[in-house]
């Protein structure tokens, strides 16, 4: 059987769903679907990373002001993150 090229992903996750995931409020039943989609969709992965960075920066500012909490670990949405090694930050 010949390998076929993957078709481009034309349906993306909503920004609301990505925000809920970053904030830890996504239903457990939807979590696996979102994580699988982000692993194969560069567009959603980039959006998720942007949201995570924004929320992380916001929470850091709130923490410095004395009223914030920290986020959990950053989700791994790139293949190189799946080996359990920390991602190199720029």
Residue, then its C-alpha position, 0 to 999 in steps of 0.5 A: x500500500x502506498x503512503x498518501x500525503x496528509x491533507x491540509x487541516x481545514x477545520x481548526x479549534x476555536x479560540x475559546x476551546x484553546x483558552x479553556x485548555x490553557x486555563x485548565x477548564x476544558x472538559x476532560x472528555x474534550x482534552x484528548x481530542x484537542x491535544x491530538x489536533x494540536x499535535x498535527x495542526x501547526x496553526x492551532x499549535x501556534x495559537x495555543x503557544x501564543x495564548x499560553x505565553x499571553x496567559x503566562x505573562x499576565x499571571x506573572x504580572x498579577x503575581x508580581x502585583x501580589x494576587x496571581x497564581x502560576x500555570x501548570x506545565x506548558x503543553x507539548x505541541x511540537x514533536x520535539x517536545x514529546x520526548x519529555x525534554x524541556x523546550x528551549x526558550x528564545 
